[in-house]
Amino acid sequence: MSKEVTFMLVILSMVIWMTVSKEAAKPSIEIKRWKMVTLLIAGSLSTFVITFTLLQSLSFPLR
């Protein structure tokens, strides 16, 4: 994955997690559960993809 695509994914992930935190700060009566579940799934998936991409870019020395 190119650096530009990874950067855009990081920005998107940050926006998703900021939206999750804003939704979680609401009183429990006002929280829309399906919105929260969708955002949590999208945020978790984007974080997994970012982590996987960054781990692939590491080069481990071979013995």
C-alpha positions, -999 to +999 in steps of 0.1 A: +000+000+000+014+034-009+023+060+017-005+083+005-032+057+008-019+048+043-019+085+053-055+089+041-065+058+060-049+072+091-068+105+087-101+086+081-095+064+112-088+095+134-121+110+122-140+078+130-125+075+165-132+112+172-168+106+162-169+076+184-157+095+214-181+124+207-210+098+206-198+081+237-198+114+256-235+118+252-259+108+279-269+071+275-304+080+265-292+100+235-267+074+222-278+058+189-267+022+194-265+012+157-245+043+149-221+035+178-218-002+167-211+008+131-185+034+141-168+009+164-166-017+137-153+008+112-127+022+136-115-013+147-112-024+111-093+007+100-070+004+130-063-033+121-055-024+085-032+004+096-014-019+121-011-047+095+003-022+069+028-008+093+040-042+105+045-053+069+067-023+062+091-032+090+121-051+078+135-076+103+171-086+100+176-123+091+203-142+109 
